[in-house]
Amino acid sequence: MRKHSIPKALVKLYVMIVIFFTLLIWTIWGNAALTVSNIKISSSRIPPAFSGFRIAQVSDLHNVEFGKGNKKLLELLSESKPGIR
C-alpha cells in the first residue's frame, strides 16, 4: 500500500490561509468590540470638589455602529455614570 503525502507548498499555502483569516477575524473583532477601562487619577492639583468625579471618554470608533443608533454604546456609557452628560 502506497502512502500519499501532501506537497510542502500546499501545506504552506494552507498555513498562510489560516493565518490570514485568523488575523482578519481578530482585526474585525478588535474594531467592533466595546471595552471599558477604569483609570483612577490622583493629583494635588485637582480641587477636592472633583473627588469621585467620573469622565466617560469615547474614542476609536472607526465608523462602527454599536447596535441601532449606537444603543449598546449609549447603554454602556449610562452604566458608567459619568459626572456630566
Residue pairs with C-beta under 8 A, 6 or more apart in sequence:
31 62
31 64
32 64
32 66
34 66
34 72
34 73
34 76
36 76
36 80
53 83
54 80
54 81
54 82
54 83
55 82
55 83
55 84
56 77
56 80
56 82
58 73
58 77
66 72
66 73
67 73
